[in-house]
């Protein structure tokens, strides 16, 4: 008898198999017991008929507690009522590990309670679905990058300076020197792009922001491509093609997860259509002011309500172009059509999920980058290696970054971004 996973059930219809699993729930009557099972790959129903199994097996089925681990023997049967399309006619049960008084019961629990039990919450069907979508985004990202000729580069996690030129960094000591947890691998990736043309990284980043909004995590994963010989307009095309590609793959490869999450797939289909709309920062400010937002003026950065309103005017993700250079990092290239602004864009997700991508064309002029480093109050010596990139064979180059957890929150339609990370480090809840 072969041991299979639940996701392989379609290959074993009408065959006897063994499945290792946990019991998520059960119900029984005098003659039949229904076991709701999971094995990490899928959720499955086991049907135990009293007149077809020994009495001790039927009694065991009725007495199983939530999250007990079991080894189930039975025959796979097609069942159109099942989300997976199959169920198991149980013939034997071996109890592997008991579970009594499991704290997360089939009822409503508050977010704080669930976060306190995050190590167990991961077992729930909703969390399982979220992690499947998260995994598909990662898989599709690698596929897109490989198809389009990118090479993966892993920048250091301990760095000597901030790519963004901010103070929102976690400080540590690297022997006798100051070091910081990486806020972004961008500057290192620019160096790699000058060697390989098109590169990307995908790894953890850290922001020491004292934020308690539903949109922010202290630790999250970010995907960052950098592209040599690519100017701003072409970079925008790469960004929208990438996002549309990821959304397409999530729709195609995660149908059960999306159904579990009750995600509107027809809505997601709209996000696969490119090009995405674009609006200039200046026009966006005018739009907000014309619609009663008197708390923002030209030169200010957008807050969550502003981004949500702008996005609500469109049915797809929207690019906001050319922000004022005074509110953007030192490495962004000046907009030749308006020197007050830079060649950058933020992609704002629909449905109130805010910025999911930030990108720009980078400065490729040595004198300009040196001047900016000084004007931003940064240490020229600490950034001397970065300035070298504009000294030895500089070319037009662009890049962007997308936060994985926020992208997952958007595509799954969940309320709290902290549900998207297996063990999110939050300002007010440092998980052990």
N, C-alpha and C positions, 0 to 999 in steps of 0.2 A: 504493500500500500504506500503510495507516494505522499510525502508531505508537501503541501503547496501553500501559497499565500492566497488570501481572498481575492486579490486583484487578478489572479490567474484562473479564476473559476470558469470563465468562458471556455477554456481549453480542456475542461474535465467534466463536461456535462454527461450525466448518467454514469459517472465513474466513482468508485469508492476512493476517498482521500482522507488525509489527516491534516488538521489545521490547528496550529498553536495560536491561542487567542486569550483575550480578556472578556469578561462578561460586563457589558455596560448597563443592561437592564434585563428584566424577565417578567413574564406573566404566565399564568397557568390556570387550567381548570381541572376537572376530574380526569380527563382523558388525553389532554394535550398540554405541552409546555412550549412556549416560544422564548428562545434565548437570543437576545441582541448581543452580537459579538463584534469585536474589532481585533485586528492584528497589526495595525500600523500602516497597512497598505490600503485598507478599505473597511467598510462596515458591512455586516452580513447577518442574516437571520438563520438560526438553527431551530428546526422543528423536531420536537421529541414526542413521538406517539406512544402512549402507554402500552398499547397492545402489540408493539413491535420491538420493545426493548425489555431487558430484565427489570424487575421491580426496583432493584437498588439503583439502577441508572436513572429511572424516572424520578425516584425520590431525591437523588442527588441533584438532578436538574431543577427540581422545585425548591431546593434549599440553598442554591448558589447565591452568594452575596455579590453586590455590585463591585466590580473590579477584581473579582477572583480570577486567577489565571487557570486555564484549562487546556487540555489537549482533546480535541473533538474528532471522532471518526464518523464518517457518514458518506452519503451519496449526494453529489451536486445535482440540483434540479433547476431547470429554467423556471423563472417566476416573473411575469411581467409587472407584478405589483411592487417588486423590489426595486429600489433605486439602482442597484447594481445589475439587476436583471436575473439574479440567481439566489437560491437559498440552499441550505444543507439539511437533508433528511438524516437526523442524528441516529447513530447506531451504538455509539459508545462515548463515554466521558471519563476523562482522568483529571482529577483535581490536582493541580500543580502547586498552587499557593492560595491560601485563604485571604480574604479581605473583609474585615468587619468594621462597621461604623465609618465607612468612607465619607469624608466631610462634604464633598460636592455632590449633592443629591439632585435628582431630576426635578428641580424647582428653580425659581428665580433667585439669584444671588447678586449682591452688590459688587461693583467693580473693586472696591477696596478689599472685600473678602476674597475675591478671586485672585487679586494680586498677591495677597498673603499666602495663597495656595497655588502660586503660579506653577510650581513643580508638578502639581496634579491637574491643574486646569488644562495643561497641554493635551491631556487625554480626551477632552471633549470633542464632539463632532464639529463644532464651529471652529475651534482652534486647529483641529486637524485640517479643515478646509482652507483656513488662512495659510497654514504652513505649506499646503500643496500649491497654492497660488504663488506664494513666495518662492518656492523651489522652481516653479515653472518660469518665473520672471528671471531668475538667475540662469537657468538652462538656456532660455531664449536669448538672453544677453550674450552669453558665450557664443551661441550659434551666429547671431547677427555680426558680432565682432570678427569671428573667424571667416564668415562669408565675405566680409568687406575688407579683409586684409589687415586687420589690427593684430598687434602682438601684445600679449599681456606682460606688464611690468609691475613688480611689487615694490612700491616706494617704502621707505622706512616708517615705522610707527613712532619711534622716538626721533624727534627732530630738534634742531637748534634754533629755529625761528618760526614765525607764523606766516603762512602764505597769504593770509588775508590782512596781515599787519594789525591784528587786534590783540587785546589782552585777555580774551576769553579762552585761555589755554590752561590745561592741567600741568602744573609745574612738578618736575622731579629732578633728581641729580643723576648725571651720567658720569660716575666717578667724581672728578673734581669740577665738572662743567655743568652749567644749567642745561636742562633738556625739557622737552614738552611732548605730551601725547599729541599725535598728529591731528591737525584740524582738516587737512587736505593733503593729498599727494601731488597736487597740481604742478608745483615748481619742478619737482623731480621728473614728472612726466614730460614736461616741456623739454628738459634735457634729453630724455629718452627719445622724444619725437624727432629731435635733431639727428639722432643716430638711426632710427628705424622708420621714420616717416609717419606711421600711424600706430599709436599705442593706447592701451587702456589699463586701468587698475580697478580692482574690486575688493574692497577690504574695509576694516573698521576705522571710523573716525570719531573724534571726541570734541564736544563743545561745552565749555564751562559756563554755560548760560544759566542764570537763575530764573528759569522760565518754568511755569507750571501749567502751560496751556496744553490742550489735547494734541497739539501739532509738534511738540518738541520732545526729543530724547537727548540725554547726555551722551549716550553711546549709540551709534547707528552705523550701518554699512552704506558705502557710497561707491557708485560706479563713475569713473572719470576717464573719458577719452581725451587725447590731445592729437592734433593733426597738423603736420607740416604742409606747407604750400596750400593751405585751405583758408580762405577769407570768410568773413562773417556770414554773408548770405549763403554760402555753401554749407557752412556749419549748421545753420538753421535747417537746411534740407536733411542733413544727416540726423539731426535730433528728432524731427517729426517722423522720418522713416523708421528710426529706431523704436520710438514709442508705439507707432502703429503696428510694427512687427511684433512687439511684446504683447500688445493687447490682442492681436490676432491669435497668437499662440496660446494665451490664457483661455480665450474663448474655445479654441479647438481642442485643447488638451486637458482642460479642467472643468468639464461640464457638470460633473457630480458635485464638485466643490462649490461651483457657482450656484447650483441649485440649493445646496445646503445653506448657503449664505443668503439665499433669496435675492441674488443680484439680478438686476434687469439686463439681460444679455442684449436685447435690442438697443439699449442705450449704449452699451459697450461697443456695439457694431459701428456706431457713429464715429467712435474715436479711432477707427481703423482707416478712415477716409482722409487722405491728404490732398492738397496742402492744408495746414492749419491756418486760421486767421491770424492777422498781425495788427497791432495798434501801437503807435508811437507813445512814449511816456507822456509827452506834452498833451497829446490828444486824450489820453487816459485821465490826466488831471482835469482837463476841461470837462470830460464826461462826468466825472465825479462831482465837480462843483455845480454843474448844471442839474444834478439830481439830488441836491440838498446836502452833499458832504462838504460842510464848511470847516472841517477840522484838518484839511490838508491843502497845501499850496505847492507850487512848483519848487522843487528842491527837496521836498520831503520824500521819505520812503513810504511805500504802501504798507498798511496794516492789514490784518485779516479781513475786516469788513470791506475794505476797499477792493482787495483782490477778489473777494467773493462776488461783489457787485459787478465788477468788470467781467468776470468769467460768466456771470448769469446772462450776459448779453449775447452769448454765443453757445452753440451746441457741441463744440469741440474744445480741446485745449487751445489756449490763446497765447501767442507770443506778445509780451510787452517789450518794445524795443527802445534802445538809446536812453538809458537813465542818466541823470546828472553825474558827472565824474566825481563830484565831491562826496557822493554817498557810495561810491564803488571802490574796489581795491586798486592799488597802485599799478598793476600790470596790464590794465585794460587800455586798448588803443583808442585814441581820441577820434571822435566822429568828424571827418573832414567837412561835412555839411553843417555842423553845429558844434563848434569847439567846446561848448559848455557840457556836452554829453560825450558818451563813449559808445563804441561799437559792441553793444552787449544786448542780451535778451534774457528775460525770465519766462519760462513756460508755466502758465497758470492752469491747473487742472479744473475741470468743471465740477459742479456739485459742492463747491465750498471747500475743496481740499487744498487750496493754496498753491504755492510755488512747488513744482516738482523738479524743474531743471533750471539751473543758472549757468550761463555761458557767455563767452565773449571772444573777440579777436584779441590776441595778445600784442603787446608792444614789441616791435622788432628793431627798434632804433636804439643804439647804445647810449647816446647822449640823453635821449628822452627818458630811458629807464633809470639812468643815474640821477637825473633831475627829480624824477618822481620818488625814488627811494629817499632822497634827502627831504623833499617837500612833505612826505608823509611821516617824517620823523623816525625813519628806520635806520638801523645801523648799516652803513655802506659796506663795512667789512664782512658782516654776516651774510650779506646778499651779493658779495663780489662774484661768487661762482655763478649765480643766476644771471648777473649782468654779462658774464662771458658769453652767454648764449646769443646775445645781441651784438657781440664783438667779432665772433668767428663764424662767418657764413650764415648770417641771419636770413630768415625767409618769413613771408607771411605765415602765421599759424594761429590756430583757434582751438578751443576746447570747451568742455562743459562738464557738469557734474549732476548726477541724479541720486537722490536719497532713496535707498531701497525701501525702508519702512514706510515712508510717506507714499511711495508708489503703490505699495501693497495695500495700504489703507484706502487709497483711491479706488483701485481696481476691485477690491473686495467689498467696498461700500460700508466699511465699519466706522464707528464713531470715534474710537480712541486709537491713536497711532501706537500706543503702548501694547495693544493686543497683537501687533505684527512682529514683535521681536521675541524670540524664545525666552530670554531672560533680560528684559530691558533695565538698564541702570537709570533710575529716575532720581531727580534731585532730592525728593523727600522719601525715597524708598530704595535703599541700596540692598539689592538682593544678595544673599550670602553665596 
